[in-house]
């Protein structure tokens, strides 16, 4: 009887030793998942912020070019200035297309969202704005 209790005691000690490292492995696995999830949420937040800045920059650029006696170059300058104000040096990576056709000013801004870390994905952003040219309606 005593021998069976001794064997059972040894079996419990051996299984406890074998499982002692599993807690660390499980913690590291779950910690990595949580960190990647938080990085994904942060990357999506940056994408949303960048999208808002791009849409606002396109609208402000179209408004600047639509003013009376204003050139289409004003659209590009204003759009670039708003992009730099909102996104810093990342705003220089966006392309701006501005055109005045048929009494309408159109501005389109295209680019990719900034990344938190290089291996994170970047998302495309397109901002468009169409504004009635005031020169055509103002007497």
C-alpha positions in Angstrom: 0.0 0.0 0.0 2.8 2.3 0.9 4.6 1.6 -2.3 1.5 2.6 -4.4 1.2 5.9 -2.5 4.9 6.6 -3.2 4.5 5.9 -6.9 1.4 8.2 -7.1 3.4 11.0 -5.3 6.2 10.7 -7.8 3.8 10.7 -10.7 2.2 14.0 -9.4 5.7 15.6 -8.9 6.8 14.6 -12.5 3.6 15.9 -14.1 3.9 19.2 -12.1 7.5 19.6 -13.4 6.4 18.9 -17.0 3.7 21.6 -16.8 5.7 24.2 -15.1 6.8 25.8 -18.4 3.4 25.6 -20.0 2.1 28.6 -18.0 4.9 30.8 -19.5 4.2 29.6 -23.0 0.5 30.2 -22.7 1.1 33.7 -21.3 3.5 34.6 -24.1 1.1 33.3 -26.7 -1.8 35.3 -25.3 0.3 38.4 -24.8 1.4 38.4 -28.4 -2.1 38.0 -29.6 -3.2 40.9 -27.4 -0.3 43.1 -28.6 -1.1 42.4 -32.3 -4.7 43.2 -31.7 -3.9 46.5 -30.1 -1.5 47.3 -32.9 -4.3 46.5 -35.4 -6.7 48.8 -33.6 -4.1 51.6 -33.5 -3.4 51.2 -37.2 -7.1 51.4 -38.0 -7.3 54.5 -35.9 -4.5 56.1 -37.8 -6.2 55.2 -41.1 -9.4 56.8 -39.9 -7.6 60.0 -38.8 -5.7 60.1 -42.2 -8.9 59.6 -44.1 -10.5 62.5 -42.3 -7.5 64.7 -43.0 -7.4 63.7 -46.7 -11.1 64.4 -47.2 -10.8 67.8 -45.5 -7.7 68.7 -47.5 -9.5 67.9 -50.8 -12.5 70.0 -49.7 -10.4 73.0 -48.6 -8.3 72.8 -51.8 -11.4 72.8 -54.0 -12.9 75.7 -52.0 -9.7 77.7 -52.4 -9.6 77.2 -56.1 -13.4 78.0 -56.5 -13.0 81.5 -55.1 -13.4 84.4 -57.5 -10.1 85.2 -59.4 -8.3 82.2 -57.9 -6.2 79.8 -59.9 -6.1 76.0 -59.9 -2.7 76.2 -58.3 -4.3 77.5 -55.2 -6.1 74.2 -54.9 -2.9 72.3 -54.9 -1.1 74.6 -52.4 -4.0 74.6 -50.0 -4.5 70.9 -50.2 -0.8 70.3 -49.6 -0.8 72.7 -46.7 -3.7 70.9 -45.0 -2.1 67.5 -45.6 1.1 68.7 -44.0 -0.7 70.2 -41.0 -2.7 67.0 -40.4 -0.2 64.3 -41.3 3.2 65.9 -41.0 5.8 64.7 -43.4 3.6 61.8 -44.4 1.4 64.3 -46.2 4.0 64.7 -48.9 3.5 61.1 -50.1 -0.1 61.9 -51.3 -0.8 62.8 -54.9 -3.1 65.8 -55.7 -5.0 66.2 -58.9 -6.9 69.4 -59.4 -9.0 70.4 -62.4 -11.4 73.1 -63.4 -14.0 72.0 -66.0 -17.4 73.4 -66.9 -17.7 75.8 -64.0 -16.8 73.1 -61.4 -13.5 72.6 -59.5 -12.6 69.0 -58.7 -9.8 68.0 -56.4 -8.7 64.4 -55.8 -6.1 63.3 -53.2 -4.7 59.7 -53.3 -2.2 57.9 -51.1 -1.8 55.3 -48.4 -2.2 55.7 -44.7 0.9 56.0 -42.5 2.1 52.9 -40.8 2.9 52.4 -37.1 5.5 49.7 -37.8 6.9 48.8 -41.2 5.3 45.3 -41.2 1.8 46.6 -40.5 -0.4 47.0 -43.5 -1.2 50.3 -45.0 -4.6 51.1 -46.4 -5.4 53.2 -49.5 -7.1 56.6 -49.0 -8.9 58.6 -51.6 -10.5 62.0 -51.0 -12.5 63.8 -53.6 -14.3 67.1 -53.6 -16.3 68.9 -56.2 -17.2 72.6 -55.7 -19.0 75.0 -57.9 -16.7 77.6 -59.3 -17.7 81.1 -58.0 -16.3 82.8 -61.1 -19.0 81.3 -63.3 -21.9 82.3 -61.0 -20.6 85.5 -59.6 -21.6 88.5 -61.8 
